[in-house]
Amino acid sequence: MEARSTPRITCTYLNSYVGKNVTVVGKVVQLRGDEAVIDADGNITAHLDRDSHLSAGNAVQLIGKVLPDLSIKVLTSMDLGTDVDYNLSNTVVEIAHQHKSIFQYDA
């Protein structure tokens, strides 16, 4: 299997990753059929796959592709429950972007 980098991002970084796979951690603020709105330092619309089982108010980790409209097509998702430190998660994103050579690679 080919190795791929899925950088951790927040809403702020969506523009830089159009067409690429990313990892997002955020809070599910709304569920609408096969879409969800995720607060990851700003709202992101996520197009869910059929295996996504999310709960409003819970944290979620998404891996997916950033679409041209800055939404995310979800490839995998994981419900993280309610005990998530969003400040810590956002700090990890910032550190990863300050030190890209350590955290990201081109496949």
C-alpha distances in whole Angstrom, upper triangle without the diagonal:
4,6,9,13,15,18,21,24,27,29,30,27,26,28,26,22,23,20,18,16,18,19,22,25,28,31,31,34,35,33,34,32,29,29,30,31,30,32,30,32,33,33,29,29,26,25,24,22,23,22,23,26,28,32,34,35,32,29,26,22,20,17,18,18,22,24,27,29,28,27,23,21,20,16,17,20,22,25,27,30,33,33,31,32,32,33,31,28,29,30,27,26,29,28,24,26,28,26,23,22,21,20,18,16,15,11
4,6,10,13,16,19,22,25,27,28,25,24,25,23,19,20,18,15,14,16,17,21,24,27,30,31,34,34,33,34,32,29,29,29,30,29,30,28,31,31,31,28,28,25,24,24,22,24,23,24,27,28,32,34,35,32,29,25,22,20,16,16,17,20,22,24,27,25,25,22,20,19,16,17,20,22,26,27,31,33,33,31,32,31,32,30,27,28,28,25,24,26,26,22,23,25,23,20,19,19,17,15,12,11,7
4,7,10,13,16,19,22,24,25,22,22,23,20,18,19,17,14,12,13,15,19,21,25,28,29,32,32,32,33,32,28,28,28,29,27,28,25,28,29,29,26,26,24,24,23,22,24,23,23,26,27,30,32,32,29,26,23,19,18,14,15,16,18,21,24,26,24,24,20,20,18,16,16,19,20,24,25,28,31,30,28,28,27,29,26,23,24,25,21,20,23,22,18,20,22,19,16,16,15,13,11,9,9,6
4,6,9,13,15,19,21,22,18,18,19,17,14,15,13,10,8,10,12,15,18,22,25,26,29,30,29,30,30,26,25,25,26,24,25,22,24,26,25,22,23,21,21,21,20,23,22,22,25,25,28,30,30,27,24,21,17,15,12,12,12,15,18,20,23,20,20,17,17,16,13,14,17,19,22,23,27,29,29,26,26,25,26,24,21,22,22,19,17,20,20,16,17,20,17,14,14,14,12,9,8,7,5
4,6,9,12,16,18,19,15,15,17,14,12,14,13,9,8,8,9,13,16,19,23,24,27,28,28,29,29,26,25,24,24,22,23,19,21,23,23,20,22,20,21,21,21,24,22,22,24,24,27,28,28,26,22,19,15,14,11,12,12,14,17,19,22,19,19,16,16,16,14,15,17,18,21,21,25,27,27,23,24,22,23,21,18,18,19,16,14,16,16,12,13,16,14,11,11,11,8,6,6,7,7
4,7,9,13,15,16,13,13,15,13,10,12,12,8,5,4,6,9,12,16,19,20,23,24,24,26,26,23,21,20,20,18,19,16,18,19,19,17,18,16,17,18,18,21,20,19,21,21,24,25,25,22,19,16,12,10,7,9,9,11,15,17,19,16,16,13,14,13,12,12,13,15,18,18,22,24,24,20,21,19,20,18,15,16,17,14,12,15,15,11,12,16,15,12,13,13,9,7,9,10,10
4,6,10,13,13,10,11,13,11,9,12,13,9,8,5,6,9,11,15,18,20,23,24,25,26,27,24,22,21,20,17,17,14,16,17,18,16,18,17,19,19,20,23,22,20,23,22,24,25,24,22,18,16,12,11,9,11,11,12,15,17,19,16,16,14,15,14,14,14,15,16,19,18,22,23,23,19,19,17,17,16,13,13,14,11,8,11,11,8,9,12,11,9,11,11,7,6,9,11,12
4,7,10,11,9,10,13,12,11,14,15,12,10,6,5,6,8,11,15,17,20,22,22,24,26,23,21,19,18,14,14,11,12,14,15,14,16,15,18,18,20,23,21,19,21,19,21,22,21,19,15,13,10,10,9,11,12,12,16,18,19,15,15,13,15,14,15,14,14,14,16,16,19,20,19,16,15,13,14,12,9,9,11,8,6,9,10,7,8,12,12,11,13,13,9,9,12,14,16
4,7,8,6,7,10,10,9,12,14,11,10,7,6,6,8,10,14,16,18,20,21,23,24,22,19,17,15,12,12,8,10,11,12,11,14,14,17,18,20,23,22,20,21,20,21,21,20,18,15,13,11,10,10,11,12,11,14,16,16,12,13,12,14,14,15,15,15,16,17,17,20,20,20,16,15,12,13,13,10,8,10,9,6,8,11,9,8,12,13,12,15,15,12,12,15,16,18
4,5,6,7,10,11,11,13,16,14,13,10,9,6,8,8,11,14,15,17,19,21,23,21,18,15,13,10,9,5,6,7,9,9,12,13,16,18,20,23,23,20,21,19,20,19,18,17,13,13,11,11,12,13,13,12,15,16,15,11,12,12,15,15,17,17,15,16,17,16,19,18,19,15,14,11,11,12,9,7,10,10,7,9,12,11,11,14,16,15,19,18,15,15,18,20,22
4,6,6,9,10,11,12,15,14,14,11,11,9,10,10,12,14,14,16,18,19,22,20,16,14,11,9,8,6,6,5,7,6,10,12,15,17,20,23,23,20,22,19,20,18,18,18,15,14,13,13,14,13,13,11,13,14,12,9,10,10,14,15,18,18,17,18,19,19,20,20,21,18,17,13,14,15,13,10,13,14,11,12,15,15,13,16,19,18,21,21,18,18,21,22,23
4,6,8,9,10,12,16,15,15,13,13,11,13,13,15,17,17,19,21,23,25,23,20,18,15,13,11,9,7,7,10,10,13,15,18,21,24,27,27,24,25,23,24,22,21,21,18,17,16,16,16,16,15,13,15,15,14,10,12,13,17,18,20,21,20,21,22,22,23,23,23,20,18,15,14,16,14,11,13,14,10,10,14,14,12,14,17,16,20,20,18,18,20,21,24
4,6,6,7,10,13,12,12,10,11,10,13,14,17,19,19,21,23,24,26,23,20,19,16,14,13,10,10,10,12,11,14,15,18,20,23,26,26,23,25,23,25,23,23,22,19,18,16,15,14,14,13,10,13,13,13,10,12,12,16,17,19,20,19,21,22,22,24,24,24,21,20,16,16,17,14,12,13,13,10,10,13,12,9,13,15,13,17,18,15,14,17,17,20
4,5,5,7,10,10,11,9,11,10,13,14,17,17,18,19,20,21,23,20,17,16,14,13,13,11,11,10,11,9,11,12,15,17,20,23,24,21,23,22,23,22,22,22,19,17,15,13,13,12,10,7,9,9,10,6,8,9,12,14,16,18,18,20,21,22,24,24,25,22,21,18,18,19,16,14,16,16,12,14,16,15,13,16,18,16,19,20,17,16,18,18,20
4,6,6,10,10,12,12,14,14,17,17,20,21,22,22,23,24,25,23,20,19,17,16,16,14,14,13,13,12,14,15,17,20,22,26,27,24,27,25,27,26,26,25,23,21,19,17,16,14,12,9,10,9,9,7,10,12,15,17,19,21,21,24,25,26,28,28,29,25,25,21,21,22,19,17,19,19,15,15,18,17,14,17,19,17,20,21,19,17,18,18,20
4,6,9,9,11,11,13,14,17,18,22,23,24,25,26,26,28,25,22,21,20,18,18,15,16,15,16,14,16,17,19,21,23,27,27,25,28,26,28,28,27,27,24,22,19,17,16,14,12,9,11,11,12,10,13,13,16,18,19,21,21,24,26,26,29,29,29,26,25,21,22,22,19,17,18,17,14,14,16,14,11,14,16,13,16,18,16,14,15,15,17
4,6,5,8,8,11,12,16,17,20,21,23,23,24,25,25,22,20,20,18,17,18,15,16,16,16,13,15,15,16,19,20,24,24,22,25,24,26,26,26,25,22,19,17,15,13,11,8,6,9,9,11,9,11,10,13,14,15,17,18,21,23,24,27,28,28,25,24,21,22,22,18,17,19,17,14,15,17,14,12,16,16,13,16,18,15,12,14,13,15
4,6,8,10,13,14,17,19,21,22,23,23,23,23,24,21,19,19,18,17,18,17,18,17,16,13,14,14,15,17,19,23,23,22,25,24,26,26,27,26,23,21,18,15,14,11,8,5,6,6,9,7,9,9,11,14,15,18,19,22,24,25,28,29,30,27,27,23,24,25,21,20,22,21,17,18,21,18,16,19,20,17,20,21,19,16,16,15,16
4,7,10,13,15,19,20,23,23,24,24,24,24,24,20,19,19,19,19,21,19,21,20,19,15,15,14,14,17,17,21,22,21,24,24,27,27,28,27,24,21,19,15,13,10,6,5,6,7,10,10,11,10,10,13,13,16,18,22,24,26,29,30,31,28,28,25,27,27,23,22,24,22,19,21,23,19,18,21,22,18,20,22,19,16,16,14,14
4,6,10,13,16,19,22,22,24,24,24,24,24,21,19,20,19,18,20,17,19,19,19,15,16,14,15,17,17,21,21,20,23,23,26,26,27,25,22,19,16,13,10,8,5,6,8,10,13,11,12,10,10,12,12,14,16,19,22,23,27,28,29,26,26,23,24,24,20,20,21,19,16,18,20,16,15,19,19,15,17,18,15,12,12,11,11
4,7,10,14,16,19,20,22,22,22,23,23,19,18,18,18,17,18,16,18,18,18,15,15,13,14,14,15,18,18,17,20,20,23,24,24,22,19,16,13,10,7,5,4,6,10,13,15,12,12,9,9,9,9,11,13,16,19,20,23,25,26,23,23,21,23,22,18,18,20,18,15,18,19,15,15,19,18,15,17,18,14,12,12,11,12
4,7,10,13,16,17,20,21,21,22,22,19,17,17,16,14,15,13,15,16,15,13,14,12,14,15,16,19,18,16,19,18,21,22,22,20,17,14,10,8,6,6,6,7,11,14,15,12,11,9,10,10,10,11,12,14,17,17,21,22,22,19,20,17,19,18,14,14,16,14,11,14,16,12,13,16,16,14,16,16,12,11,12,13,13
4,7,10,14,15,18,19,19,21,22,19,17,15,15,12,13,11,14,15,15,12,14,12,14,14,15,18,17,15,17,16,18,19,19,17,13,10,7,6,5,7,9,10,14,17,17,14,13,10,11,10,10,10,10,11,13,14,17,19,19,16,16,14,16,15,11,12,14,12,10,13,14,12,13,16,16,14,17,16,12,12,14,15,16
4,6,10,11,14,16,17,19,20,18,15,13,12,9,10,7,10,11,11,9,12,10,13,13,15,18,17,14,16,14,16,16,16,14,10,8,6,5,7,8,11,11,14,17,16,13,12,9,12,10,12,11,10,11,12,12,15,16,16,13,14,11,13,13,9,10,13,11,9,13,15,13,14,17,18,16,19,18,15,15,17,19,20
4,7,10,13,15,16,19,20,18,16,13,12,8,9,6,10,11,12,11,13,12,15,15,17,19,17,14,15,13,14,14,13,11,7,6,4,6,9,11,14,14,17,20,19,16,14,12,14,12,14,12,10,9,10,9,12,12,13,9,10,8,11,11,7,8,12,10,10,13,15,14,15,18,19,18,21,20,16,17,20,22,23
4,7,9,12,14,17,19,17,15,11,9,6,5,4,8,9,9,9,11,11,15,14,17,19,18,15,15,12,12,11,10,8,5,6,7,8,12,13,16,15,18,20,19,16,14,13,15,13,16,14,11,11,10,9,11,11,12,9,10,7,10,11,8,9,13,13,12,15,17,17,17,20,22,21,24,23,20,20,23,25,26
4,6,9,11,15,17,16,14,10,8,5,5,7,9,10,9,10,12,12,15,15,18,19,18,14,14,10,9,8,6,6,4,6,9,11,14,16,18,18,20,22,20,17,15,15,17,15,18,16,12,12,10,9,9,9,11,9,11,8,12,13,11,12,16,16,15,18,20,20,21,24,25,25,28,27,23,24,27,29,29
4,6,7,11,13,13,11,7,6,5,6,9,12,12,9,10,10,10,13,12,15,17,16,12,11,8,7,5,5,6,6,7,10,11,14,15,18,18,19,22,19,17,14,14,15,14,16,15,12,11,9,10,10,10,13,12,14,12,16,17,15,16,19,19,18,21,24,23,24,27,28,27,30,29,26,26,29,30,30
4,7,10,13,14,11,8,6,6,7,10,12,11,9,10,10,11,14,14,18,19,19,15,14,10,9,6,6,8,9,11,14,14,18,18,20,19,20,22,19,17,15,15,17,16,19,18,15,15,13,14,13,12,15,14,16,14,17,19,17,17,21,22,20,23,25,25,25,28,30,29,33,32,28,29,31,32,33
4,7,10,11,8,6,5,7,9,13,15,13,10,11,9,10,12,12,16,17,17,14,13,10,9,6,8,10,12,12,15,15,18,18,20,19,19,21,19,17,14,15,16,15,19,18,15,16,14,16,15,15,18,18,19,17,20,22,20,20,24,24,23,25,28,28,28,31,33,32,35,34,30,30,33,33,34
4,6,8,6,4,7,9,12,15,18,16,13,12,10,10,10,10,13,14,14,11,10,8,8,7,10,11,13,12,15,14,17,17,19,19,19,21,19,18,14,14,15,14,17,16,14,15,13,16,15,16,20,19,22,20,23,25,22,22,26,26,25,27,30,29,29,33,34,33,36,35,31,31,33,33,33
4,6,5,6,8,12,15,18,20,18,14,13,10,10,10,10,13,13,15,13,12,11,11,10,14,15,16,16,18,17,19,18,19,19,18,20,18,18,14,15,15,14,18,18,16,18,17,19,19,20,23,23,25,23,26,28,25,25,29,29,27,30,33,31,31,35,36,34,37,37,33,32,34,34,34
4,6,8,11,14,17,20,23,21,17,15,12,11,9,9,11,10,13,11,11,11,12,12,16,17,18,17,18,17,19,18,19,20,19,21,19,19,15,15,14,14,16,17,16,17,17,20,20,22,25,25,27,25,29,30,27,27,31,31,29,32,34,33,33,36,37,35,38,38,34,33,35,34,34
4,7,11,13,17,19,22,20,16,14,10,8,6,5,7,8,10,9,10,11,13,13,17,17,17,15,16,14,16,14,16,16,16,18,17,17,13,12,11,10,13,14,13,15,16,19,20,22,25,24,26,24,28,29,25,26,29,29,27,30,32,30,30,34,35,33,35,35,31,30,31,31,30
4,7,10,13,15,18,16,13,10,7,6,5,6,9,11,13,10,11,10,12,12,15,15,15,13,15,13,15,13,14,14,14,16,14,14,10,10,9,10,13,14,13,15,15,18,19,20,23,22,24,22,25,26,23,23,27,26,24,27,29,28,28,31,32,30,33,33,29,28,30,29,29
4,6,10,12,15,13,10,8,6,5,7,7,11,13,13,10,11,9,10,9,11,12,12,11,12,11,14,13,15,14,15,17,15,14,10,10,11,10,14,14,12,13,13,15,16,17,20,18,20,18,21,23,20,20,24,23,21,24,27,25,26,29,30,29,32,31,27,27,29,29,29
4,7,9,12,10,6,6,5,6,9,10,14,16,17,13,14,11,11,9,11,12,12,11,13,12,15,14,15,14,15,17,14,12,9,10,12,12,16,16,13,15,14,16,16,16,19,17,19,16,19,21,18,17,21,21,19,22,25,24,24,27,29,27,31,30,26,26,28,29,29
4,6,9,8,5,5,6,7,11,11,15,17,17,13,14,11,11,9,10,10,9,8,10,10,13,13,15,14,15,17,15,12,10,10,13,12,15,14,12,13,12,13,14,14,16,14,15,12,15,17,14,14,18,18,16,18,21,21,21,24,25,24,28,27,23,23,26,27,28
4,6,5,4,6,9,10,14,15,18,21,20,17,17,13,13,11,10,11,9,10,11,12,15,15,17,15,17,19,17,14,12,13,16,15,18,17,15,15,14,14,14,14,15,13,13,10,12,15,12,11,15,16,14,16,19,19,19,22,24,23,27,26,23,23,26,27,29
4,5,6,7,10,11,15,16,19,22,21,18,18,15,15,14,13,12,10,10,10,11,13,14,15,14,16,18,16,13,12,12,15,15,17,17,14,15,14,14,15,14,15,12,12,8,10,12,9,8,12,13,11,13,16,16,15,18,20,20,23,23,19,20,23,24,26
4,7,9,13,14,18,20,23,26,25,21,22,19,19,17,15,15,13,13,14,14,16,17,18,16,18,19,18,14,14,15,18,18,21,20,18,18,18,17,18,17,17,14,13,9,9,12,10,8,11,13,11,12,15,16,15,17,20,20,23,23,20,21,24,26,28
4,7,10,13,16,18,22,24,24,21,22,18,18,16,15,16,14,14,15,15,17,17,17,15,16,17,15,12,12,13,17,17,21,20,18,19,19,18,19,18,19,17,16,12,13,16,14,11,15,16,14,15,18,18,17,20,23,22,26,26,23,23,26,27,29
4,7,10,13,15,19,21,22,18,19,16,16,14,14,15,13,13,14,14,16,15,16,14,15,16,13,10,10,11,15,15,19,19,17,18,17,18,19,18,20,17,17,14,16,18,15,14,18,18,16,17,21,21,20,23,25,24,28,27,24,24,27,27,29
4,6,10,12,16,19,19,16,17,15,16,14,15,15,13,12,13,11,13,12,12,10,11,13,10,8,6,7,11,12,15,16,14,16,16,17,19,19,21,18,18,15,17,19,16,15,18,18,16,18,21,20,19,22,24,23,26,26,23,22,24,25,26
4,7,9,13,16,17,14,16,14,15,14,15,16,15,13,14,11,13,11,12,10,10,12,9,8,5,6,9,10,14,15,14,16,16,18,19,20,22,20,21,18,21,22,19,18,22,22,19,21,24,23,22,26,27,25,29,29,25,24,26,26,26
4,6,9,12,13,11,13,11,13,13,15,15,13,11,11,9,10,9,10,9,10,13,11,9,6,5,6,6,10,11,10,13,14,16,18,19,21,19,21,18,21,22,18,18,22,21,19,22,24,22,22,26,27,25,28,27,24,23,24,24,24
4,7,10,12,10,12,12,15,15,17,17,16,13,14,10,11,9,10,10,10,13,12,11,7,6,5,6,9,11,11,14,15,18,20,22,24,22,24,22,25,25,22,22,25,24,22,25,27,25,25,29,29,27,30,30,26,24,26,25,25
4,7,8,6,9,9,13,14,16,15,15,12,12,9,11,9,11,13,13,16,15,14,11,9,7,5,8,9,8,12,13,16,18,20,22,21,23,21,25,25,22,22,26,24,22,26,28,26,26,30,30,28,30,30,26,25,26,26,25
4,5,6,9,11,14,16,19,18,17,14,13,11,11,10,12,14,15,18,18,17,14,11,8,6,7,8,9,12,14,17,19,22,24,23,26,24,27,27,24,25,28,26,24,28,30,27,28,31,31,29,31,30,27,25,26,26,24
4,6,8,11,14,17,20,18,18,15,16,13,14,14,16,18,18,22,21,21,17,15,12,10,10,10,10,13,14,18,19,22,25,24,27,26,29,29,26,27,31,29,27,31,33,30,31,35,35,32,34,33,30,29,29,29,27
4,6,10,13,16,19,17,16,13,13,12,13,13,16,19,20,23,23,22,18,15,13,10,9,8,8,10,11,15,17,20,22,22,25,24,28,27,24,26,29,27,26,29,31,28,30,33,33,31,33,31,28,27,28,28,26
4,6,10,12,15,13,13,10,11,9,11,12,15,17,18,22,21,20,16,13,12,8,9,7,6,8,9,12,14,17,19,19,22,21,24,24,21,23,26,24,23,27,28,26,28,31,31,29,31,30,26,26,27,27,26
4,7,10,13,11,12,10,12,12,14,15,18,20,21,25,24,22,18,16,15,12,13,10,8,8,7,11,12,15,18,18,21,20,24,24,21,23,26,25,24,28,30,28,29,33,33,31,34,32,28,28,30,30,30
4,7,9,7,9,7,10,11,14,15,18,19,21,24,22,20,17,15,15,12,14,11,8,8,6,9,9,12,15,15,18,17,21,21,19,21,24,23,22,26,27,26,27,31,31,30,33,31,27,28,30,30,30
4,6,6,8,9,12,13,17,18,21,22,23,26,24,22,19,18,18,15,17,15,12,11,8,10,8,10,13,14,17,17,20,21,19,21,24,24,23,27,29,28,29,32,33,32,35,33,29,30,32,33,33
4,6,8,10,13,14,18,19,22,22,23,26,23,21,18,18,18,17,19,17,14,13,10,12,10,10,14,14,17,16,19,21,19,20,23,24,23,26,28,28,29,31,33,32,35,34,30,31,33,34,34
4,7,9,13,15,19,20,23,23,24,27,24,22,20,19,20,18,21,19,15,14,10,10,8,7,11,11,13,13,16,18,16,18,21,21,21,24,26,26,27,30,31,31,34,32,29,30,33,34,35
4,6,10,13,16,18,21,22,24,27,25,22,19,18,19,17,19,16,12,10,7,7,5,5,8,9,12,11,15,16,14,16,19,19,19,22,24,24,25,28,29,29,32,30,26,27,30,32,32
4,7,10,14,16,19,19,22,25,23,20,18,16,18,15,17,14,11,9,6,5,5,6,8,7,9,9,13,13,11,13,16,16,16,19,21,20,22,25,25,25,28,26,23,24,27,28,29
4,6,10,12,16,16,19,22,21,18,15,13,14,11,13,10,7,6,5,5,7,9,11,9,12,11,14,14,11,13,17,16,15,19,20,19,21,24,24,23,26,24,21,21,24,25,26
4,7,10,13,14,17,21,20,17,15,12,13,10,11,8,6,5,7,7,10,12,13,11,13,12,15,14,10,13,15,14,13,17,18,16,18,21,21,20,23,21,17,18,20,22,22
4,6,10,11,14,17,17,14,12,9,9,6,8,6,5,7,9,10,13,15,17,14,16,14,17,17,13,14,17,15,14,18,19,17,18,22,22,20,22,21,17,17,19,20,20
4,7,10,13,16,17,14,12,9,9,6,6,5,6,9,12,13,17,19,20,17,19,17,19,19,15,16,18,16,14,18,19,16,17,21,21,18,20,19,16,15,16,17,16
4,7,9,13,14,12,10,6,5,4,5,7,9,12,15,16,20,22,23,20,22,19,22,21,17,18,20,18,16,19,21,18,18,22,22,19,21,21,17,16,17,16,16
4,6,10,11,10,8,5,5,7,7,10,12,16,18,20,23,25,26,23,24,22,24,23,20,19,22,20,17,20,22,19,18,22,22,19,21,22,18,16,16,15,15
4,7,8,6,6,5,7,9,11,13,14,18,20,21,24,25,26,23,24,21,23,23,19,18,21,20,16,19,21,18,17,21,21,19,21,22,19,16,17,16,17
4,5,5,5,6,7,10,12,15,17,20,22,24,26,28,29,26,27,24,26,26,23,22,24,23,20,22,24,22,20,24,25,22,24,26,22,20,21,19,20
4,5,7,9,11,14,16,19,20,24,25,27,29,30,32,29,29,26,27,28,25,23,26,25,21,23,25,23,21,25,26,23,26,27,24,22,22,21,21
4,6,9,11,14,17,20,20,23,24,26,28,29,31,28,28,25,26,27,24,22,25,25,22,23,26,24,22,26,27,25,28,29,26,24,25,23,24
4,7,10,12,15,18,18,21,22,23,25,26,27,24,25,21,22,24,20,19,22,21,18,19,22,20,19,22,24,21,25,26,22,21,22,21,22
4,7,9,13,15,15,18,19,21,23,23,25,23,23,20,22,23,20,19,22,21,18,20,23,21,20,24,25,23,26,26,23,21,23,22,23
4,6,9,11,12,15,16,18,21,22,24,21,22,19,22,22,18,18,21,20,17,20,22,20,19,23,24,21,24,24,21,19,21,20,20
4,7,9,11,14,16,19,21,23,25,23,24,22,24,25,21,21,24,22,20,23,25,22,22,26,26,23,26,26,22,20,21,20,20
4,6,7,11,13,16,18,21,22,20,22,20,23,23,19,20,23,21,19,22,24,21,22,26,26,23,25,25,21,20,21,21,20
4,7,11,14,16,19,22,24,22,24,22,25,24,20,21,24,22,20,23,25,22,22,26,26,23,25,24,20,19,20,19,18
4,7,10,13,16,19,20,19,21,20,23,22,18,20,23,20,19,23,24,21,22,26,25,23,25,24,20,19,20,20,19
4,7,9,12,15,17,15,18,17,20,19,16,18,21,19,18,22,23,21,22,26,26,24,26,24,21,20,22,23,22
4,6,9,12,14,13,16,15,19,18,15,17,20,18,18,22,23,21,23,26,26,24,27,25,21,21,23,25,24
4,6,9,11,11,14,14,18,17,15,17,20,19,19,22,24,22,24,27,28,27,29,27,23,24,26,28,27
4,7,8,7,11,11,15,14,12,15,18,16,17,21,22,21,23,26,26,25,28,25,22,23,26,28,28
4,6,7,11,12,16,16,14,17,19,19,20,23,24,24,26,28,29,29,31,29,25,27,30,32,32
4,6,9,10,14,14,14,16,18,19,20,22,24,24,26,28,29,29,32,30,26,28,31,33,34
4,7,9,12,12,12,15,17,17,18,21,22,22,25,27,27,28,30,28,25,27,30,33,33
4,6,9,9,8,11,13,13,15,17,18,19,21,23,24,24,27,24,22,24,27,29,30
4,5,5,6,9,10,11,13,15,16,17,19,20,22,23,25,23,21,23,26,29,30
4,5,5,6,8,10,11,12,14,15,17,18,20,21,24,22,19,21,25,27,29
4,5,5,6,9,10,11,12,14,15,17,18,20,23,21,19,21,25,28,30
4,5,5,6,9,10,11,12,14,15,17,18,21,19,16,19,23,26,28
4,5,5,7,9,10,11,13,15,16,16,19,17,15,17,20,23,25
4,5,5,6,9,10,11,13,14,15,19,17,15,17,20,23,25
4,5,5,6,8,10,11,12,14,17,15,14,16,20,23,25
4,5,5,6,9,10,11,12,14,12,10,13,17,20,22
4,6,5,6,9,10,10,14,13,10,12,15,18,20
4,5,5,6,9,10,13,13,11,13,17,19,22
4,5,5,6,8,11,10,9,12,15,18,21
4,6,5,6,9,8,6,8,12,15,17
4,5,5,9,9,8,9,12,15,18
4,6,9,9,9,11,14,17,20
4,6,6,7,9,11,14,18
4,5,5,5,8,11,14
4,6,6,7,10,13
4,6,8,12,14
4,7,11,13
4,7,10
4,6
4
